[in-house]
Each structure stands twice: as structure tokens, then as C-alpha cells.
């Protein structure tokens, strides 16, 4: 085989969430490239590996570094949190790959926050659902608003990524208001999980009107149920339809 770059989803960061395929890819790589925070997590499990890092918002430089490294190395791993194909680096790597390149890209799936967070809360995504990021760094807010409304109109359960930051402290509040203005009940069942798969993991259930005023951060994944979702013993449950359905208040 020729030059290979593995684009690896490492899940929330703990080794227990790394898939066997991800472990094999890292172990076979000459160099591991990633955002500084993710590399620091990986170093705990593979200290003998050679690592190279780039900082926040240096995604393009990170991908180009991987391609440059193939001039001296045969196997490169680019690590991403969660799944590399869900708000990760997989698409950018394919976009930057030259048309005539002999480099092979292999995407290694990981456990994204929607799945790992849902498991902590119970079963909030057990029926049709969508994932929406509230970050407007690369997506205009007007598009995000349209997607929130469309998700409500389709009665999807929703997983919200990037619900807040220092510059976007009120974005979750805005998202909740958009859904309630579109017709969602203020009593709709919701929940959120902080620090998924890491020390200090904490899950909370609440109503949509309560969620509106909760303080969350970038390490939080938010779940908004569909019209059938309900809270049971501090867990969020979206029924598949096997038993009698429960409608929202």
C-alpha cells in the first residue's frame, strides 16, 4: 500500500470509548496529528508515539500538515473528538486532497457526543432525530434558525452541539425561544450532559422552558425531545412506538 492518512474519531477522549479499529490505526501510525487538547488525551494511552499539534481554529493548517508529513512517513493519524465525520475533519481532508494524489484516506468512525450523551440520559434519540450545531462561526444564524424550525415541524428529537460559549452565551436561550415560538410546548422534555465520558460527567433533565435559562458550556450536549418524549426517573425517553404513545403536554 502507498501513503495512508487515518482520520480517526476518538470519542469523548477516554480510552474505553476508542474503537478497536481506532486503536489499530493509531498503533500502526508513524505520527499522530491533532488539536492540542485531543493530543494531550491520546498521549496518556500512547506515550511512545510521535505527536504534532496545531491550536484552536487551525483546522486547515492541521490537514495540510498531515499531507506534508506523507513526504517522510507512510502512516499518519489525524485525531478528532467524537466522530471525524460529524463536525469533524473528514470532509476537509477530502476537500484538500489533490485530485491526482496517491495518498489514501481512511475515515475511522468514533462515538459522537449525540450517542454517548444519549446513553447517559437514557434513550432520548430512540426515534428519528437530527443533530444541529448552534455555532455560527461557519454557518449563518439564519440557517441554524431554519433548521431548528424544520426539526420541530418534522417532530424530530434534537441533539444540540456547541450550545454556548463566551461569545454566544445566549444562543441556547435563543434556540429554545425559536422552538417555542414555532409551537413546541414549554413543558417538552429535555436534558443535557456535561463532560461526556470524562471526569465530572453530569446529566440533567428538565422542561424546555427550564432549559431556556440553564447555563451550559462548550462541553455540554443538549437534548430536546420530540412530542412523545418524556422524563422517567431522571432519564429522558423517546419511545419507538412499541407500547402506547405519550403525547406532550
C-alpha positions in Angstrom: 0.0 0.0 0.0 1.0 3.6 -0.5 0.8 6.5 1.8 -2.2 6.4 4.2 -3.8 9.0 6.4 -6.3 7.7 9.0 -8.9 10.3 10.1 -9.8 9.0 13.5 -12.8 9.7 15.7 -11.6 9.2 19.3 -14.9 9.6 21.0 -15.1 11.8 24.1 -11.4 11.1 25.0 -11.3 8.2 27.4 -9.6 5.1 26.1 -12.7 3.0 26.9 -14.5 4.8 24.1 -11.8 4.2 21.5 -12.9 1.5 19.0 -10.7 -1.4 18.1 -10.3 0.0 14.6 -9.2 3.4 16.0 -6.6 1.7 18.3 -5.2 -0.3 15.5 -4.9 2.8 13.3 -3.1 4.8 16.0 -0.7 1.9 16.8 0.2 1.5 13.1 0.9 5.2 12.5 4.3 6.9 12.4 2.9 10.3 13.5 -0.3 11.4 15.3 -1.6 14.9 14.4 -4.4 16.7 16.2 -5.7 19.7 18.1 -3.6 20.2 21.3 -6.3 19.2 23.7 -7.0 15.9 21.9 -3.4 15.1 21.6 -2.9 15.5 25.3 -5.7 13.0 25.9 -4.2 10.5 23.4 -0.7 10.8 24.9 -1.9 9.2 28.1 -2.6 6.0 26.3 0.2 6.0 23.6 3.1 8.0 25.1 5.6 6.4 22.8 4.1 7.9 19.6 5.4 10.9 17.8 2.8 13.8 18.0 2.3 17.1 16.2 -0.3 19.7 17.1 -2.0 22.8 16.0 -4.1 25.2 18.0 -7.7 26.2 18.0 -9.2 27.3 14.7 -6.2 25.9 12.8 -8.1 23.1 11.1 -6.8 23.9 7.5 -3.2 24.0 8.7 -3.7 20.7 10.6 -4.9 19.0 7.5 -2.2 20.3 5.3 0.4 19.2 7.9 -0.9 15.7 7.5 -0.4 15.8 3.8 3.1 17.3 4.2 4.1 14.6 6.6 3.5 11.9 4.0 6.7 13.0 2.3 8.7 11.4 5.1 6.2 9.0 6.7 3.9 6.2 5.4 1.2 6.2 8.1 -0.3 9.3 9.6 -3.2 9.6 12.1 -5.3 12.7 12.3 -7.4 12.5 15.5 -10.7 14.3 16.1 -13.0 14.2 19.1 -16.3 12.2 18.7 -16.7 11.0 15.1 -14.4 12.5 12.5 -17.4 12.7 10.1 -19.7 14.6 12.5 -18.5 18.2 12.7 -15.0 16.7 12.3 -12.1 16.8 9.9 -13.1 14.2 7.4 -14.8 16.4 4.9 -12.0 19.0 5.0 -9.4 16.3 4.4 -11.2 15.1 1.3 -11.7 18.7 0.1 -7.9 19.4 0.4 -6.8 16.1 -1.1 -5.3 16.8 -4.6 -7.2 15.1 -7.5 -4.1 13.3 -8.7 -2.8 12.3 -5.2 -1.8 8.7 -4.5 -2.5 9.3 -0.8 -5.3 7.1 0.6 -7.7 8.5 3.2 -9.4 6.2 5.7 -12.1 7.5 7.9 -12.2 5.6 11.2 -15.6 6.2 13.0 -15.9 7.2 16.6 -18.6 7.7 19.2 -20.0 11.1 18.7 -21.5 13.2 21.6 -25.1 12.7 20.4 -24.7 8.9 21.0 -22.5 8.9 24.1 -24.6 11.7 25.7 -27.9 10.0 24.9 -26.6 6.8 26.6 -26.0 8.8 29.8 -29.5 10.3 29.7 -31.3 7.1 28.8 -32.9 6.9 25.4 -33.6 10.4 24.0 -32.8 9.6 20.4 -34.6 6.3 20.1 -36.7 7.5 17.2 -36.0 9.8 14.2 -33.6 12.7 15.3 -31.4 15.4 14.0 -28.1 17.0 15.2 -27.8 20.8 15.0 -24.8 22.9 16.0 -25.6 26.3 17.4 -22.1 27.6 16.4 -22.4 30.3 13.8 -18.7 30.5 13.1 -19.2 28.9 9.7 -23.0 28.6 9.4 -25.1 31.8 9.4 -27.5 32.0 12.2 -30.4 32.4 9.8 -29.7 28.8 8.6 -29.5 27.5 12.1 -32.9 29.1 12.9 -34.4 27.5 9.8 -33.1 24.1 10.8 -34.4 24.4 14.3 -37.9 25.2 13.0 -37.7 22.4 10.4 -36.7 20.0 13.1 -39.7 21.0 15.2 -42.1 20.8 12.2 -40.8 17.3 11.4 -41.2 16.3 15.1 -37.6 15.2 15.4 -35.8 14.7 18.7 -32.8 17.1 18.6 -29.3 16.9 19.8 -27.7 20.4 20.0 -23.9 20.7 19.7 -21.9 23.9 20.7 -24.8 25.3 22.7 -22.9 28.1 24.3 -19.5 29.9 24.5 -18.2 33.2 25.9 -19.3 35.0 22.7 -22.5 33.0 22.3 -23.8 32.9 25.9 -27.4 33.4 24.9 -27.6 31.1 21.9 -29.3 28.2 23.8 -31.9 30.6 25.1 -32.5 31.9 21.5 -32.8 28.3 20.3 -35.4 27.4 22.9 -37.4 30.6 22.1 -37.4 29.7 18.4 -38.8 26.3 19.1 -41.5 27.6 21.5 -42.4 30.3 19.0 -42.7 27.6 16.4 -45.2 25.8 18.6 -43.2 23.5 20.9 -44.8 23.1 24.3 -42.8 24.8 27.1 -43.2 21.5 29.0 -41.4 19.5 26.3 -39.0 17.0 27.9 -35.3 18.0 27.6 -31.9 17.2 29.1 -28.3 17.9 28.8 -25.0 16.2 29.7 -21.7 17.8 30.7 -18.2 16.4 30.2 -19.4 13.3 28.5 -17.1 10.3 29.1 -14.7 12.4 31.2 -14.3 13.1 34.9 -17.3 15.0 36.2 -19.9 13.7 33.8 -23.2 15.0 34.9 -26.7 14.6 33.3 -29.8 16.8 34.0 -33.4 16.5 32.8 -35.7 19.5 32.6 -38.5 21.1 30.5 -37.9 23.3 27.5 -38.8 26.4 29.5 -36.4 25.4 32.2 -33.7 24.6 29.6 -34.0 28.1 28.3 -32.4 29.6 31.4 -29.8 27.0 32.1 -26.1 27.9 31.9 -24.2 25.4 29.7 -20.8 25.5 28.0 -19.0 24.0 25.0 -18.5 20.7 26.9 -22.3 20.2 27.1 -24.5 18.4 24.7 -28.2 19.3 24.8 -31.2 17.0 24.0 -34.6 18.3 23.1 -37.3 15.6 22.9 -40.0 15.2 20.3 -43.7 15.4 21.1 -43.6 11.9 22.6 -40.5 12.2 24.7 -41.0 12.1 28.5 -38.9 12.0 31.7 -38.8 8.8 33.7 -36.8 8.5 36.9 -34.4 11.3 35.8 -34.0 9.7 32.4 -35.1 11.0 29.0 -37.1 8.5 27.0 -38.3 8.9 23.4 -40.5 5.8 22.7 -40.1 3.9 19.4 -43.8 3.1 19.3 -43.9 -0.5 20.7 -46.2 0.5 23.5 -48.9 3.1 23.9 -47.6 6.5 22.8 -47.4 9.5 25.2 -48.1 13.0 23.7 -46.6 16.1 25.1 -48.5 18.4 27.4 
